[in-house]
Amino acid sequence: MKKILQGIAFSLLTCLTVQAQEFKESVEVLSKKAVKGYLYDISSDETGKSLVTYKMKMDKKGDQVEYEQYSFDKDLKFLGSADTQEKKEMKPDTEAMSFVAYVGGSTSFDVLSMKLKLQKLVVQKEWVHEKQAYKTKKVISRENIKPKNEDGKVYLGYASYESSRPNEPDLFVLAKAESKDKGQADIFRVVLFNTDMEIKETILELQGSHSLVFCTQLTSDDVVAVFAPNATGPDPSKYVYFKFDIRGKMLGRTEFKSPATALLITSAYEKDGSMYFFGTSTKSTECFNQVFNEYAPIYNPGYTEGGNNKLDFKWQKSLEEKMDNFHILKFSDNKLASASTTPVADFKSKFRPAVGDKGATPYKGRRFLVQSFVVTANEDYLIAGQLMGSVNLGTGNKVDSYEDVVCFHFDKTGALKAQYGLGKLNNDKKSEIFDMFQNFYLSPDGKSAYWEVMEVKGVKGYEGFLEAYYGVPSFYPLYYPRIGKIDLSNATVGAFKTMGDGKYFLKRNFLRQQDATENSVTYFGHDDDFKNLWVGKMLMP
């Protein structure tokens, strides 16, 4: 009877409409055993019912795993809870081998070096039933390797990528080696290392001396890279674009005219078979290497200046410059399909803050992190991110900070239609060290986009069991959704709805559920002390 009364007292069901968006929220008290467990899974059945499953604290000696499942109908009405069990799945320990690529080292002699090093790791893994996955139990062996090319020259490492597929330890490395002939430019190459320590390299077709502008690995595991000619080249805007698969096979190469002689690319997305790069530039007409520094994100275990290595640190410093232009490059079939230039001065006249918002400001050319990108039905581009800076938490070292929210709206030619503004709710240091998650959901009629911003509240404490067990508090993020509707034809954004009322939060690995049939998104979170389950739904007609 007491639990029934508590459930009635704590259950909420609200339905709000903001510019035709419908929001529903519900809160349900968790049982004592669910509070001691953790949120394990969310799912839905054919009727649209949401099922929220908690895994109970396990008896290590027992062979059963207990769950408690809470169910809600499509309107978020609580339908009840039920207990279930299953036999604990056990798997034997296993060994796995992998490679780690890095540059420099942790001694004063080589900390600034860009010489490529490899580490061959053999680890023992144990099965963790709670996570349904293997985790590393211990390192069995660790072997350091200094690879050299056929001329005996040491490789200089720039970036490395691994396959996302299990049991494929081969390593893809983008490197450079000094030319044997000092009259020739140093040559970039793709270097592959396999489990037998066989080295396979492919020299990149680059005429003359070049700098690496940007490279990244795509969700498909493919790797893309952009190079710019150095001062010795005849045309400083004649850039080169490459695409490889993770095994080093070249999928495409094209020379193209960059919209700026010194183009600082900072992010890339692959959408519907096309490749998009976003970047900025100053008014300079000099070559890339005369204005900026090379991109080199490969890890250095001994470097502590804020970058992954000395080259990366210099590249990061380039990002602090105030930029004059914003660029979008689109590649289709590995060929440049379009390249646009938008003066930063134009953003002020196209600035559109959310209704009722007073905390946002126009973009002024500062560094920002792209967090979401979408192409609409009429091929407009929406780009969302955050301005970046640095903050000192009192530890002596500065860390990246994530500041103002940025959202750009371009048409398919790359012409700026609007910048949408939204002020942050939490600007304290412990909140700004965590980036927000942002996302776009398109309406069925193609006329609107729902802009989802996961507001961050930074807290200090124990994020998980291990931190609490060892008594090691830290800063960690809690999230709650803020959602506004963008009218794509009129290039305006309405008022934002903050869900959870500042009392209910989603953790770092938050779960959400999309329903394409009713075009909705459902969120699952808790209050501060984890005693109440919060469910919120946004419907997007």
C-alpha positions in Angstrom: 0.0 0.0 0.0 2.9 2.3 0.9 4.5 1.8 -2.5 1.2 2.4 -4.3 0.8 5.7 -2.4 4.4 6.7 -3.2 3.9 5.9 -6.9 0.8 8.1 -7.0 2.7 10.9 -5.2 5.7 10.8 -7.4 4.1 9.9 -10.7 3.8 12.9 -13.0 2.3 13.1 -16.5 2.6 16.3 -18.3 1.7 17.2 -21.9 3.0 20.5 -23.3 2.9 22.0 -26.8 5.6 24.4 -28.0 5.3 25.4 -31.6 3.4 22.2 -32.5 5.9 20.0 -30.6 4.3 17.8 -28.0 6.3 16.8 -24.9 5.3 14.2 -22.3 7.1 13.4 -19.1 6.6 10.8 -16.4 8.3 9.9 -13.1 8.1 6.5 -11.3 9.6 5.5 -7.9 12.2 2.7 -8.2 12.2 -0.3 -6.0 15.0 -0.6 -3.4 16.7 -3.4 -5.3 16.6 -1.4 -8.6 18.2 1.5 -6.8 21.1 -0.8 -5.8 21.3 -2.1 -9.4 21.7 -0.1 -12.6 19.9 0.7 -15.8 20.7 -2.2 -18.1 18.6 -1.8 -21.2 15.7 -0.1 -22.9 13.5 -1.6 -25.6 10.0 -1.4 -27.1 7.5 -3.9 -28.3 5.2 -3.9 -31.4 2.6 -1.8 -29.6 5.1 1.0 -28.9 5.3 0.2 -25.2 8.6 1.2 -23.6 10.4 -1.4 -21.5 13.1 -0.2 -19.0 15.2 -3.0 -17.5 17.4 -2.8 -14.4 20.0 -5.4 -13.5 20.2 -6.3 -9.9 23.3 -6.5 -7.8 24.7 -9.9 -8.5 25.8 -12.7 -6.1 29.2 -13.6 -7.5 28.8 -17.2 -6.3 25.3 -17.6 -7.8 24.5 -18.7 -11.3 21.4 -16.5 -11.8 21.1 -12.9 -12.9 18.1 -11.0 -11.7 16.3 -8.1 -13.5 13.4 -5.8 -12.9 11.5 -4.4 -15.8 9.4 -1.2 -15.8 6.9 -0.7 -18.6 5.2 2.4 -20.0 2.6 2.8 -22.7 3.0 5.2 -25.7 1.6 8.1 -23.6 4.1 7.3 -20.8 1.5 5.9 -18.5 3.2 3.5 -16.0 1.9 0.0 -16.6 3.8 -1.9 -13.9 7.0 -3.7 -13.1 8.0 -7.4 -13.2 10.9 -9.5 -12.0 12.8 -11.8 -14.4 15.8 -14.1 -14.2 18.3 -15.7 -16.5 21.2 -18.1 -16.1 24.6 -16.3 -15.8 26.6 -16.6 -19.0 30.2 -17.5 -18.4 33.0 -17.5 -21.0 36.7 -18.5 -20.5 39.5 -16.0 -20.5 41.1 -15.3 -23.8 44.2 -13.7 -25.2 44.3 -10.8 -27.7 47.0 -9.0 -29.5 47.0 -5.4 -30.7 49.3 -2.6 -31.8 49.6 0.9 -30.5 51.3 3.6 -32.6 52.9 6.7 -31.0 55.7 9.2 -31.5 58.3 10.5 -29.1 58.4 9.0 -25.7 58.4 9.7 -22.0 62.1 10.7 -21.5 63.7 14.1 -21.9 65.7 12.8 -24.8 62.8 11.9 -27.1 59.7 13.7 -25.8 59.7 16.2 -28.7 60.5 13.6 -31.3 58.2 12.6 -34.1 59.9 9.3 -34.7 57.3 6.6 -35.1 57.2 3.8 -32.5 55.1 0.8 -32.2 54.1 -1.2 -29.2 52.9 -4.8 -29.6 50.6 -5.8 -26.8 49.4 -9.2 -25.7 46.7 -9.0 -23.1 44.5 -11.5 -21.2 40.8 -10.7 -21.2 38.1 -11.9 -18.9 34.3 -12.0 -19.6 32.2 -9.5 -17.7 28.6 -10.7 -17.6 27.2 -7.3 -16.5 28.5 -5.6 -19.7 28.2 -8.7 -21.9 31.8 -8.1 -23.1 35.4 -8.9 -22.5 37.7 -6.5 -20.6 41.4 -6.5 -20.2 42.5 -8.4 -17.1 46.2 -8.0 -17.4 49.0 -7.3 -19.9 51.0 -10.5 -20.7 53.7 -8.9 -22.8 54.6 -5.5 -24.2 57.2 -5.1 -27.0 58.5 -1.8 -28.3 59.4 -1.6 -32.0 61.1 1.2 -34.0 60.1 0.6 -37.6 62.3 1.8 -40.5 61.7 2.0 -44.2 63.8 0.2 -46.9 66.3 3.1 -47.0 66.9 2.6 -43.3 65.3 5.9 -42.5 63.1 6.2 -39.4 59.4 7.0 -40.0 57.9 10.2 -38.7 54.4 9.5 -37.4 51.4 11.7 -38.2 48.2 9.6 -37.6 47.2 6.0 -36.9 43.9 4.1 -37.3 42.7 0.6 -36.4 39.9 -1.5 -37.7 36.6 -1.5 -35.7 36.1 -5.2 -36.5 37.2 -7.6 -33.8 40.3 -9.7 -34.1 41.9 -7.5 -36.8 45.0 -6.0 -35.1 46.5 -4.6 -38.3 47.5 -1.0 -38.0 47.1 1.8 -40.6 49.7 4.6 -40.1 50.1 7.8 -42.0 53.8 8.6 -41.9 56.6 10.5 -43.6 60.3 9.5 -44.0 63.2 11.7 -44.9 64.3 11.5 -48.5 67.6 9.8 -49.1 68.3 12.6 -51.6 68.4 15.9 -49.8 67.3 17.6 -53.0 64.0 15.8 -52.9 61.0 16.5 -50.7 60.3 14.2 -47.7 57.6 11.7 -48.8 54.3 10.8 -47.1 53.2 7.2 -47.2 50.6 4.8 -45.8 52.4 2.2 -43.7 50.7 -1.0 -42.7 51.8 -3.3 -39.9 50.4 -6.8 -39.5 50.6 -9.4 -36.7 53.7 -11.0 -38.3 55.4 -7.6 -38.1 55.5 -7.4 -41.9 55.7 -3.8 -43.2 53.8 -2.8 -46.3 54.0 0.8 -47.4 52.4 2.8 -50.2 54.0 6.1 -51.2 51.5 8.9 -51.8 51.5 10.5 -55.2 52.4 14.1 -54.3 54.4 16.3 -56.6 56.8 18.2 -54.5 56.8 19.1 -50.8 53.4 19.0 -49.1 51.9 19.4 -45.6 49.1 17.4 -44.1 46.0 19.6 -43.7 43.6 17.1 -42.1 42.9 13.4 -41.9 40.3 11.3 -40.1 38.7 7.8 -40.0 35.1 7.4 -41.1 32.5 5.1 -39.5 33.0 2.8 -42.4 36.7 2.4 -41.3 37.9 4.2 -44.4 40.4 7.0 -44.0 40.4 10.4 -45.8 43.3 12.9 -45.9 43.9 16.3 -47.4 47.3 17.8 -48.3 48.4 21.3 -49.3 51.5 22.2 -51.3 54.3 24.0 -49.5 55.9 27.2 -50.5 58.0 25.5 -53.2 55.0 24.6 -55.3 53.8 26.7 -58.2 50.1 26.9 -57.1 49.5 27.2 -53.3 45.8 26.4 -53.8 46.3 23.1 -55.6 45.4 20.7 -52.8 45.1 16.9 -53.0 42.4 14.7 -51.5 42.9 10.9 -50.8 40.6 8.2 -49.6 41.8 4.7 -48.4 40.3 1.6 -46.9 41.6 0.5 -43.6 43.9 -2.1 -45.3 45.7 0.7 -47.2 44.0 0.3 -50.6 43.6 3.7 -52.3 39.9 4.3 -53.1 40.3 7.7 -54.6 42.7 10.6 -55.3 41.9 14.0 -56.8 43.7 17.3 -57.1 41.4 20.3 -56.5 41.5 24.0 -56.1 41.1 25.0 -52.5 38.9 28.1 -51.8 41.8 29.4 -49.7 45.5 29.0 -50.1 45.7 28.3 -46.4 42.6 26.3 -45.5 42.4 25.1 -41.9 40.1 22.1 -42.0 38.8 21.1 -38.5 36.1 18.4 -39.1 34.6 16.1 -41.7 31.4 14.1 -42.2 30.4 11.4 -44.6 26.7 11.6 -45.7 24.9 9.6 -48.3 28.1 8.7 -50.1 29.4 12.3 -50.2 32.3 13.7 -48.1 32.0 17.1 -46.4 34.9 19.1 -44.9 34.5 22.2 -42.8 37.2 24.7 -42.3 38.2 28.4 -41.9 40.8 30.7 -43.2 42.4 34.1 -42.7 42.8 36.8 -45.3 46.4 35.6 -46.0 47.3 34.5 -49.5 50.4 32.6 -48.4 50.8 28.9 -48.5 49.3 26.6 -45.8 52.7 25.8 -44.2 53.5 29.6 -44.0 50.2 30.4 -42.2 49.3 27.3 -40.2 50.9 24.1 -38.9 50.6 20.5 -39.9 47.9 18.3 -38.6 49.4 15.4 -36.6 47.0 13.8 -34.0 49.1 10.7 -33.3 49.7 10.1 -29.6 52.9 10.9 -27.7 52.9 9.4 -24.2 55.4 11.9 -22.8 54.0 15.2 -24.2 52.0 17.3 -21.7 51.6 20.7 -23.4 48.0 20.3 -24.4 48.4 18.6 -27.8 49.1 14.9 -28.6 52.6 15.8 -29.7 54.7 18.9 -30.6 53.2 19.2 -34.1 49.7 18.8 -32.8 50.4 21.4 -30.1 51.4 23.9 -32.8 48.3 23.0 -34.9 46.1 23.6 -31.8 47.7 27.0 -31.5 46.7 27.8 -35.1 43.1 27.2 -34.1 43.2 30.1 -31.6 43.7 32.6 -34.4 40.7 34.7 -35.4 39.4 33.6 -38.8 38.0 35.7 -41.5 36.2 33.1 -43.6 34.2 29.9 -43.2 34.3 27.1 -45.8 32.4 24.0 -46.8 33.8 21.5 -49.3 31.7 18.7 -50.7 33.3 15.6 -52.5 31.1 13.2 -54.5 32.6 10.2 -56.3 35.9 11.3 -54.9 35.8 14.6 -56.9 35.2 18.1 -55.6 31.5 18.9 -56.2 31.4 22.3 -54.5 33.4 24.7 -52.4 32.0 27.7 -50.6 33.4 30.7 -48.8 31.4 32.7 -46.3 32.9 35.8 -44.7 32.7 35.7 -40.9 31.4 39.3 -41.0 28.2 37.9 -42.7 27.2 35.9 -39.6 26.1 39.0 -37.7 23.5 40.0 -40.2 22.1 36.5 -40.4 22.0 35.9 -36.7 18.7 34.4 -35.4 18.5 33.7 -31.6 15.9 31.3 -30.3 12.7 32.9 -29.2 13.2 34.2 -25.6 16.9 33.6 -25.6 19.3 36.4 -24.5 22.6 34.5 -24.0 23.7 33.8 -27.5 26.0 35.9 -29.7 26.9 35.9 -33.5 29.9 33.8 -34.6 33.1 35.9 -34.7 35.5 33.4 -36.2 36.7 31.6 -33.2 37.6 27.9 -33.1 34.6 25.6 -32.6 33.9 21.9 -32.5 31.4 20.4 -34.9 29.1 18.0 -33.1 26.3 17.4 -35.6 25.8 17.7 -39.3 22.7 16.9 -41.4 21.6 17.4 -45.0 17.9 18.3 -45.3 15.4 17.1 -48.0 16.1 20.2 -50.1 19.8 19.7 -49.6 20.3 22.5 -47.1 23.1 22.0 -44.5 22.7 22.3 -40.7 25.9 22.4 -38.7 25.9 22.4 -34.9 28.8 22.7 -32.5 30.4 24.7 -29.7 33.1 27.3 -29.5 36.2 26.1 -27.8 38.6 27.6 -25.3 40.6 26.4 -22.3 40.0 26.5 -18.5 42.2 25.9 -15.5 40.6 23.7 -12.8 43.3 24.5 -10.3 45.4 21.5 -11.2 48.1 23.6 -12.9 47.2 22.3 -16.4 44.7 23.9 -18.7 42.0 21.7 -20.3 39.7 22.2 -23.3 36.5 24.0 -22.5 33.3 23.9 -24.5 31.5 27.2 -24.6 28.8 28.9 -26.7 26.5 26.8 -28.8 26.8 27.4 -32.5 24.3 26.4 -35.3 24.8 27.3 -39.0 22.2 26.9 -41.8 23.5 26.9 -45.4 21.7 26.2 -48.6 23.0 23.6 -51.0 25.3 26.0 -52.8 27.0 26.8 -49.4 25.4 30.2 -49.1 24.6 31.2 -45.5 20.9 31.4 -44.6 21.2 31.9 -40.9 23.1 31.4 -37.7 20.8 30.2 -34.9 21.7 31.2 -31.4 21.1 29.5 -28.0 22.7 30.5 -24.7 24.0 27.9 -22.3 22.3 27.4 -19.0 25.5 26.2 -17.1 28.6 28.2 -17.6 30.6 27.1 -14.5 34.0 25.6 -15.0 33.1 22.0 -14.1 30.3 22.1 -16.7 32.3 23.6 -19.5 35.0 20.9 -19.5 32.4 18.5 -21.0 31.1 19.0 -24.6 27.4 18.8 -25.3 25.8 16.3 -27.6 23.8 17.9 -30.4 21.5 16.3 -32.9 18.9 17.2 -35.6 15.7 15.4 -36.3 13.9 16.2 -39.6 10.1 16.5 -39.8 8.3 14.1 -42.3 7.2 17.0 -44.5 10.8 18.3 -44.8 9.8 21.8 -43.6 11.2 21.7 -40.1 14.2 20.4 -38.1 14.1 19.7 -34.4 17.4 20.8 -32.8 18.4 18.7 -29.8 21.0 20.2 -27.4 22.1 18.1 -24.4 22.7 20.7 -21.7 25.6 19.7 -19.4 25.7 20.0 -15.6 29.1 19.1 -14.3 29.3 17.6 -10.8 32.0 16.3 -8.6 31.6 12.8 -7.0 31.6 9.2 -8.0 30.4 8.5 -11.5 30.5 4.7 -11.2 31.0 1.9 -8.8 34.8 1.6 -9.2 35.3 5.3 -8.4 33.3 4.9 -5.2 35.0 1.7 -4.3 38.5 3.2 -4.5 37.3 6.6 -3.0 38.5 8.6 -6.1 36.0 11.4 -6.7 36.2 13.3 -10.1 34.2 15.7 -12.2 31.7 14.0 -14.5 28.7 15.2 -16.6 25.0 14.9 -16.2 22.8 15.8 -19.2 19.2 16.9 -19.9 17.6 17.6 -23.2 16.7 21.1 -24.6 14.8 21.1 -27.9 13.8 23.8 -30.3 12.1 23.7 -33.7 13.8 25.3 -36.8 11.6 26.5 -39.6 13.8 25.7 -42.6 11.9 27.8 -45.1 11.8 31.0 -43.0 15.2 30.3 -41.3 14.0 31.0 -37.8 14.1 29.0 -34.6 11.4 28.9 -31.9 11.6 28.8 -28.1 13.4 25.9 -26.5 11.8 23.4 -24.1 14.0 22.2 -21.3 13.0 18.6 -20.3 13.5 17.2 -16.8 12.7 20.5 -15.1 16.3 20.6 -13.8 15.7 17.6 -11.5 16.2 14.6 -13.7 19.4 13.8 -15.7 20.9 11.4 -18.2 24.3 10.1 -17.5 27.3 10.0 -20.0 26.2 6.8 -21.7 22.5 7.9 -21.8 20.0 5.9 -23.6 17.2 7.2 -25.9 14.7 5.6 -28.2 13.5 6.7 -31.6 10.1 5.7 -33.0 10.0 6.3 -36.8 6.2 5.5 -36.9 5.1 8.3 -34.6 8.3 10.4 -35.2 9.2 10.6 -31.6 12.3 10.5 -29.3 12.1 9.1 -25.8 14.7 9.8 -23.1 15.4 7.8 -19.9 17.1 9.3 -16.8 17.0 9.7 -13.0 17.1 12.2 -10.2 20.3 13.0 -8.3 20.0 10.1 -5.8 18.9 7.6 -8.4 15.6 6.8 -6.6 13.2 7.9 -9.3 13.1 6.9 -13.0 12.3 9.8 -15.3 10.9 9.2 -18.9 10.4 12.0 -21.3 9.1 12.0 -24.9 9.2 14.5 -27.7 6.8 14.1 -30.6 7.7 15.8 -33.8 4.6 16.1 -36.1 
